[in-house]
Amino acid sequence: MESFNTYASELAKKIRRRQARIGVIGLGYVGLPLVHAFCRAGFNVFGFDQNKIRIDQIKRRKLGPEEANLIQVSSFIRQGKLSISTNERKLVTCDCIIICVPTPLNKIRNPDLSFVRNALKSIQRNQRKGQLIVLESTVYPGTTDEILLRELSRNHNKVGRDFFLSFSPERIDPGNKAYPLRKIPKVVGGTTKKCTRLTVDLYRTIMNQVVPVSSPRTSEMTKLLENTFRIVNISLINELLPIANRLGINLWEVIAAAKTKPFGFMPFYPGPGIGGHCIGIDPIYLSWKAKQEGLRLHFIEHANRINLSMPRYAVRRAVQILKKEFKRPDRSKVFVLGTSYKSNVGDVRESPALEIIEQLLKIGATVRYHDPFVPTLQLKDSIYRSIALRGSFLKKQDLVIIVTAHSNVNYALVLKHAKRILDTRNVFGKFKGSKANVIQL
């Protein structure tokens, strides 16, 4: 029987020599950049995803606009450095396996770890001694120890001896060109010191900075703190928005003035709601875990309520504008600009635009949308298509609502031809000249 030191030293040697085979489970916005980075660093990589359509998209280079820098993955496939498949059996050949699967909320807004559990089952069916397993998916504190460690330790496997286990939260910001993967410090917490050391060695091959912490729970909590900080501060600004409007105050101007203070203030901005895979979801994982421990996180719960209310607030503002123009909402034409959850990406998960459109349709308005990153949009049983941005079309709309501010939209054209604009993102804040047709959220 090989000793603990033998497995660890062999894996460390393979990582140092770029001879370790890397497996990545989940080839979405987190997994695919990792695949790309490890291939560029000289490793042979196996990418596994259960979604056949996604596998085909990658092979045929049919990636989203925000993934343009990852086109090179197809050349790695041709060179033999990368293989991608829906066949999990190749995981047994991997020395290091990184889990990058979604962790959404279920229908009652509780944590849904089904994707993590399925990935874990795939690993168990292909587990061999000496492998390093790293979870990157955002989870509640204790998940790595309570679920992964427990399951991987079956059949007398011992962590730190027969296998190695760590948690390292993903921090990727899709569409952010200033901070690509390598420039974002990587937090790592292993279940043993040897696990941490091996994981640090692995990520140092692709990252500029790796930050080891004392445990997986610390690492799990780090990611939740980051996004809880954001959701609480965004909700504070959103809560101030109605009173600022009532008092005739431009809240964006207030924030711009406040951020001139060189200490003690960090700017956050109002909007029609929070969407995506992190900010609106991760704090709920922490709140749920607190309830399991008999505690309540009141700041998070209140912040969540405020942010969930913002799409309806945006619709109320839209109705007010229409009525002021003597337009019946149920006979109005409304054009929505931007449907993804953030600028310059095509991801509509949890996007406030979806609820805004649904609410407008519910009151009887005719709704169309434009989004250069989202060519088609499914709402319940209906499919909608992005409408080209033309002056003649804009003139026929009773109201244009800017929900997501993409950088490649001709806002000057919108300003020129739209009758009324509800600007939820302060797009026109820096525009000079007349903006009489612009109303801020």
N, C-alpha and C positions, 0 to 999 in steps of 0.2 A: 504494500500500500504506500503510495507516494505521500510525502509529508506536506504539511501546510506550506512550508517555505518553498518547496519545489514548485507547486502550482503558482504561487505568487511571483517567485523570481522568474519563472518561465514566461509568465504573462507580461511582467515588467520589461523583460528583454525583448519580447515580440513587439510591444508598443514602442519602445525606444528605437528599434530597427525598422519600424513601419511594416512589420510582418504580421501583425495581428489582423485577423479578418473582422471587420466591423459589420454588425447587423443593425438595421434601423427598422423598427416596426411603426408604421404610419408614415405616409409620404405626403403629408399636407404642408402647411405653412411653416411648421417646425422641422419635420423630418427631412424634407427635401433639401433645405439649406445645409443640414448636417451631412447628408449624403454627399452633396457637392463639396463641402469643406474637407471631409475626410478623403475623398478621391483626390482633391488637389494636393493634400498633404502626403500623398503617396501610398495610401492604404487601398487594399481591395475591399469592396463594400458590397453587401447584399441588402437590398431594400425590399421590405415585405409590406404589402397592403392588401386587404381583403376586397377592396374596391377595384374591379376589373377595368372600369372606365378610367379611373385615375392612372392605373398602370399604362393603359393605352395612350392617354394624354401625354404622359412623360416620354414614352417611346417615340411618339409621333411629333414631339416638340410642340404640343398644343397647350402651352402654359398661359396663365393669365398675364396681363400687362405688368403686374407687380412682381412677376417671377422671371422677367426678361433676362436678368443676370444669371439665371440658372440653366439657360439653354444648353450650356456646355455639358450637362449630364448625359445628353444623347451621345456626345463624342466619347465619354467615359465608357458607355455601354459598348460602342464599337471597338474601343481599345481593349476591352476585356477587364477593365478595372472595376466595373460595376455591373451587377445583374439585379433586375427587379422582377418580382413575381408575386402571384397570389399563393404560391406553394410554400408553406411554412417549413417544410422538411429541411430546407437549406440552412435553417437557423442552427442546426446541430454543428455545422461547419464554422460557426462564428465564435470568436474568442470574447468579443465584447458585444453586448446587445443593449440597444437604447430604445426605450419605449416612448413614443411620441404620438399618442392617440388622444382623441378629444375627451374632455371630461365636462359634459354639459350638465344642465339641470333637467330633471324629469318634469312631468306634467304638473306636479304639485310643488315645483321649484325646490326640490331636494337634490343633493348630489347624485349624479348618475355615473357610477364607476363601471358600467358594463363593458365599455371598450377596454379599460385597464384589465379587467378580469379575463376578457377574451384573449388579450395579448399575453397575459400570464399563463393561461392554459396552453397557448401555442409554444411558449418557452418550456413549460414543464414537459410537454410531449417530445421536446427535442433537447432536453437538458443533458449536459455532460459535465464532468468535473473540471474545475479550473476556469469557468466562465465568469465574466464580470457583467452584472445586470445593472443598468442605470434607468431609473424612472425620471422622465422630464415632464410628464403631464401634470398639470396643476391639480393638487388634491388637498384634503384636509390634513392637519397635523396628526401623524400616527399611521397614515395609510401604508407607508413603506414597511414599518415594523409589524403592523397588525394584519396586513393582507399578504404582501409579497414575501416577507421574511418567513411568515408562518407556512405558506404554501411551498416555497422553494426549499424549506428545511425538511420536508417529508423524505421518507426513505433514508433516514439517518444522515442526510447531508447537513453539514455544519458550515455556517457562514464564517468567513475568514480562514477556512481550511479547505472546504470542497468547492465553494463558490464565493463570489464577492458581490456585495449589494450596496448601492448608493442612491441618493436622490439629488438631482441637480435641476432646479426649475428652469424651464425655458423662459427667455426674456426677449424673444424676437418681437420687433415692432414692424409689421409688414408695411412696405412702402417708405420706410424711413431710410433714406440714402446716407444720412449723416452717421448712422450707427448700424453698419452691417454686422453680421454675426461675430466676426473676429474681434470687433471693438467693444463688445458688450461683456463686461466682467462676468465670469461664470462662478456661481456659488455651488459648492459641493459639500455634501454631508454623507459620510459613509457609516455603515452599521458597526464597523470596527476601524481602527486606525489604518490597518492594511488596506481595507476597502477604500477609505478616503484617499490614501496615497496613490493607489492604482488609478482611481478615477481622475485625480488631479493630473497624473502623468498623461492619461489619455487626452484630456481636454487641452492640455498645454500644447499639444501638437497642432491645434487649430485656433486657439484663443490667445489674445495678447495678455490676458490676466485671468488667473483662476484664484478664487477665494475659498479656502477650506473652512468649514465650520464644524462644530463639535458632534453633530448628529443629524440623521435624516429629518427628525422633527424640527430642528432649528432651520434647516434648509427649506422645509415645507412651509414653515411659518414666515420665512423671509419673503417668499413670493406673495403670500396672502397679505402681509403688511404693506408691501409696495402698492398693491392695487386697492386695498382698503383705504390707504392714505388718499388715493386719488378719488375714489367714489365719494368719500365723506366731504372732501373739499369742493368737488364739483356740485354736490347736492346743496352745499351751503350757498354757492353762487346762484344755483337754480332757484333756491328758496327766496333769495333776495330779488329775483327778476320781477315778480308781480308788483312788489311795493315800489321798486324803482320806476316801473312803467306808470303806476298810479300817481307818483310824485313828479312825473315828467323828467326823470333823470335817465341819461344814457349810461347804462351800466358798463358798457365796454369802455366808455371814456373814463369812468371811475376806476376801472381796473388798470387802464393804461397809466393813469396818474399815480395810483397806489404802487405800481411796480417800479416807479422811479426811486422809491426808498431802497437803499442799498443793502438793507438787512431786515430780517423779521417778516418778510412778505414774499409769497410765491404766487404768481398769477395762475388762476384757473378761470375758465370761461363758461358762460351759460350755453345751453343748446336745447334741441328738441327731444333729448333723451340720450341714454347710453346704450351702446350695442357692442357686438363683437364677442370674442371668446374669453375675455379676461375681466375687464373692469366691472361689468355688471354681473358677473358670475362668481368670480373667485371669492369675494367677501362673503357670499352666501354659504360657501363651503365652510368658512370659519364660523359664521353664525350658527350653522347647523351643528357643527362639532361642539360649540359652546352649550347648546341646548342639551346635547347628549350628556354633558357633564353637569347639568343642572344650573347653567348660567345663561344670562341674556346679554347680548351685545346691542344695546339700545341705539347707539350711534349708527351702526351698520343697518339696523332694521329701519330706522327713520330715513336714513340716506337712500335706502332702496325704495321706500315708498315715494319719496320726492322724485327720484329719477324716473320711476315707472309712470309717474303722473305727467311727465313733460310732453309726450306725444299728444295727449288729450288737451293739454294747455295750448299747444301749437295749433290744434284744430279749432279750439275756441277762438283764438286770435284770428284765424283765417275766416271764421264765420262772422266775427265782428267787422272785419274789413269789408267783406262782401255786402253785409247789410248796410254798412255806412255808404256804400256805393249804390244802394238800392237794388242789389242783386239778391234774388232768392237762392240760398245755398243749394237747394235741391234742383235748381235749373242752371247752376253755374258750371263753367269749364275751369278746371284747376290743373295746372301743370307743375309737376314735382321735379325739381332739379336735384339729382343725386339720391340714390337708394341704398348704397353700401353703408356699412356702419362707420367708416372713417374715410378720410380723403385718400384718393389715389390707390385704392384697392378695390377688388371686385367681390369682396366677402359681404354677404347680407345677413349673416347670423345675428339675431337679436337686434337688427337695425331698427331704429325708431321710425324710419321711413315706412316700414311695412304696416305698423299700426296706424300711422297717419293716413296712408292711402286707404286702408280698410275702413277707418272712421269716416273719411270723406265719402267713400262709396256708400257707406251705410246711411248717410244723410241725403243721398241722392245725387251728389255731384258727379259730373263726368270727369274722370281723372286720367291723365296721361303722364308719362315720365320720360326723362332723358338722363342717361348715365352711360358715359363712354366705357365704363368698366363692367357694366351689367347689361348685356344685350337683351336678355330675356329675364322675366321675373314671374315666379309662380306664387299666386295668392289663393290659397285654398284650391279650388278646382279650375281656376282660370289662369291662362298664360298671357302676360303682357309683354310688349316689345318696346324697346327704347326708341323714342321718336327723335328724328334728326332736329337739330336746333336751327330753326329758320325764322327770319323776321316776320314773314307772312303768317306763320303758325302762331308765333308769340302774340301778335296783334289780336288774334281771335280768342285768346284766353282771358278769362275774367281775373284770374289771380295766378301768379307764379310763386311757388314756395321753394326756397333754397334750403334743402335739408342736409345735404352733404356738399362740402366745398371742394370739388376736384380742381386741380391746378390747370387742367387742359380744357376748361370750358370757357367759351367766349362771353364773359359777363358784360362786356361793353355792349354786345349785341342785345343781351337781355335787358340791360338798362335802357337802351334806346327804344325798344319796341314793346316791352311789356307795359300793360296798363297799370297794374299794381303788383308789387313784389313784397312778399313776407320773407325777410332775410333773417334766418335763424342762426347764421354763422358769422355775421358782421362782414360779409364779403365786400360790401360797398363802403365799409368804414374808411378806407384809404382812397376811395375814388374822389376826384375833384369835380367841381361843377354841380349842376342841378341834380338832386336825387329826390325830387318831390314825390316820385312814385314808389319810393322805398320805405317800408315800415319794418322796424326791427322787432324781433321776438319779444 
